[in-house]
Amino acid sequence: MATAKLEGHCSDQEQAEFGLRTPVEIGTPFVEIIRYARTHEIDLIVMGTHGRGAVKHLLMGSVAEQVVRQAPCPVLTVRHPSHKFERL
């Protein structure tokens, strides 16, 4: 079910053309992402961010932050389009 949902985001042609992979692993998310990137010599990790508040971030941590800090390759993080910017 998870694999089908992931693969539904890209056509078969896009997956083949860009060498996209949609693996599903079990474990601690940031650990498994980093392990997979090392094992498969991944060139780039692209992942979304939730943009949680500072308190939630301190209590729960951030998968994206851990991946950015520990990944063996560049990481591109993308904020969800529903996130609204605030005027300072």
N, C-alpha and C positions, 0 to 999 in steps of 0.2 A: 504494500500500500504506500509506504513512504517513498520507495523508488519510483513508482508510477507518478506520484505527485511531483517529485523533483524533475523527472524527465518531461513532464507536461509543460514545463516552462520554456523548453527549447525544442525546435524541430529536430528530426533525425539528421537532416542536412547540416544544421548549425552545429550539432554535437560532433559530427564527423569533420566538418570544415575547421572548427576551432579546437578540436581535441578535448571537448568538454567531458568531464566525468561527474557522475552523480552518485557516489558511493553512500551507502548507509552503514554506519558502524555503531556498535554499542559500547558505552563507557562514558567517561567524563568528557564532555564536548571538546574543550580546548586541547586536552591531552590527545584525543583521537585524531583531531584535525592536524596537529603537529606531527604525530606519528605517521599518519598517512602521507603528509607532504614529504617527510624524510624518506620513507620507504619507497615512494613512487617518483622521487626526484621532481616534484611539482615546481613549475616555473613561477606561478602566481596564484595566490589565494584571493578570491573575491567573496566578501561576506557582508551581510547586513548588520546594522546596529540598531538598538532600540532607543538609545538616547535617554536612558532612565535618569532620574534625579540623583544628586550627589549622595543622599542618605541611602537610597536603595543600592547604589553602586558600592558604597562602603560595606554594607551588610552582605551583599550577594556577590560582589566582584563583577567582572565583565569578561565574557568569553572572547569577544573581539579584542579587548585590551591584552589579554593573556596571549592570544594568537599573534598579535602584532609584536609583542615583546619577545616571543620565543620561536617564531617560525623561521625556518631555514631559507625562506624566499620572501620576496615582497608581498605585502598584504594590502589590498584595496578594500577599504570599508565604505559602505554606502548606507546613508541614512534613509529611512523610509520616507517616501514622498509626503506623507501626511504630517511630518514634523514641520512645525511653523517656526520661523525665525523670530526672535524678539529684538525689538529696537532697544539699544542701550542708552 
